[in-house]
């Protein structure tokens, strides 16, 4: 077992039940239905920061502890972990329709389409 694997097993996994209340519990059908509606893992996504070879990196995990992305530079991991919230808020903005111009509204719609694999 590598040093990293030992760290995850001994330091991260024991804390998951406190950090992620759903850890280790079987999901009900609502989670499965949500996944079938969307083609991405629903948020929130969380960061597990650590040092790897003297570099600050992070894994991005979902609320059930499933790894979304591993060993990312910390700034990239922060952006990745914010993706579900950013997508949700773009949807909210489009629904309300508060944009300074049609160009901005079109850009928001394009970003949503790209995030959802529709473009």
C-alpha positions as CSV (number, residue, x, y, z in Angstrom):
1,X,0.0,0.0,0.0
2,X,1.4,3.4,-1.0
3,X,1.8,6.3,1.4
4,X,-1.2,8.0,-0.3
5,X,-3.4,4.9,0.0
6,X,-2.4,4.7,3.7
7,X,-3.3,8.3,4.2
8,X,-6.7,7.9,2.6
9,X,-7.4,4.7,4.6
10,X,-6.2,6.0,7.9
11,X,-7.0,9.7,7.8
12,X,-9.8,10.4,5.4
13,X,-12.1,7.3,5.4
14,X,-12.6,7.3,9.3
15,X,-13.8,11.0,9.1
16,X,-16.3,10.4,6.2
17,X,-19.3,9.5,8.4
18,X,-19.0,12.9,10.2
19,X,-18.3,14.9,7.1
20,X,-20.7,13.0,4.8
21,X,-23.7,11.8,6.7
22,X,-24.8,9.6,3.8
23,X,-21.5,7.8,3.7
24,X,-22.0,4.0,3.8
25,X,-25.8,4.2,3.5
26,X,-27.6,2.8,0.6
27,X,-29.3,5.4,-1.5
28,X,-33.0,5.4,-2.1
29,X,-34.5,5.6,-5.6
30,X,-34.5,9.4,-5.6
31,X,-30.7,9.5,-6.1
32,X,-31.0,7.0,-8.9
33,X,-33.8,9.0,-10.6
34,X,-31.7,12.2,-10.3
35,X,-28.8,10.5,-12.0
36,X,-31.0,9.3,-14.8
37,X,-32.3,12.8,-15.4
38,X,-28.8,14.4,-15.5
39,X,-25.7,13.1,-17.2
40,X,-23.4,14.3,-14.4
41,X,-22.9,13.5,-10.8
42,X,-25.1,15.9,-8.8
43,X,-23.5,18.2,-6.3
44,X,-22.4,19.2,-3.8
45,X,-18.8,18.2,-4.5
46,X,-16.2,18.5,-1.8
47,X,-12.5,18.9,-1.6
48,X,-10.0,16.5,0.1
49,X,-6.8,18.6,0.2
50,X,-3.4,17.0,0.8
51,X,0.3,17.3,-0.2
52,X,1.8,15.1,-2.9
53,X,5.5,15.3,-3.4
54,X,5.6,18.7,-1.8
55,X,2.7,20.1,-4.0
56,X,-0.7,21.0,-2.6
57,X,-3.3,19.0,-4.5
58,X,-6.9,17.9,-3.9
59,X,-9.4,15.2,-4.8
60,X,-12.9,16.2,-5.6
61,X,-15.5,13.8,-4.2
62,X,-19.3,13.8,-4.1
63,X,-21.4,13.7,-0.9
64,X,-21.3,9.9,-1.0
65,X,-17.5,9.8,-1.1
66,X,-17.2,8.9,-4.8
67,X,-14.2,10.3,-6.4
68,X,-15.0,12.8,-9.2
69,X,-11.4,13.8,-9.9
70,X,-8.1,12.9,-8.2
71,X,-4.8,14.6,-7.5
72,X,-5.7,18.0,-9.1
73,X,-3.7,21.2,-8.5
74,X,-5.6,23.0,-5.7
75,X,-6.8,25.9,-7.8
76,X,-8.2,23.5,-10.5
77,X,-9.8,21.3,-7.8
78,X,-11.6,24.4,-6.3
79,X,-13.0,25.2,-9.7
80,X,-14.1,21.6,-10.4
81,X,-15.8,21.3,-7.0
82,X,-17.7,24.5,-7.7
83,X,-19.1,23.2,-11.1
84,X,-22.4,21.8,-9.9
85,X,-23.2,25.1,-8.0
86,X,-22.2,27.2,-11.0
87,X,-24.4,25.2,-13.4
88,X,-27.3,25.4,-11.0
89,X,-26.9,29.2,-10.7
90,X,-26.7,29.6,-14.5
91,X,-30.0,27.7,-14.8
92,X,-31.5,30.0,-12.1
93,X,-30.3,33.1,-13.9
94,X,-31.7,31.9,-17.2
95,X,-35.0,31.1,-15.6
96,X,-35.3,34.6,-14.0
97,X,-33.9,36.3,-17.2
98,X,-31.7,38.9,-15.5
99,X,-28.9,39.6,-18.0
100,X,-27.4,43.0,-19.1
101,X,-27.7,41.9,-22.8
102,X,-28.9,39.1,-25.0
103,X,-25.2,38.3,-25.7
104,X,-24.7,37.5,-22.0
105,X,-27.9,35.4,-21.9
106,X,-26.7,33.5,-25.0
107,X,-23.3,32.9,-23.4
108,X,-24.9,31.5,-20.3
109,X,-27.1,29.2,-22.4
110,X,-24.0,28.1,-24.4
111,X,-22.2,27.3,-21.1
112,X,-25.1,25.2,-19.8
113,X,-25.3,23.3,-23.1
114,X,-21.6,22.6,-23.0
115,X,-21.7,21.5,-19.4
116,X,-24.7,19.2,-20.1
117,X,-23.1,17.7,-23.3
118,X,-25.6,19.3,-25.6
119,X,-23.1,21.3,-27.8
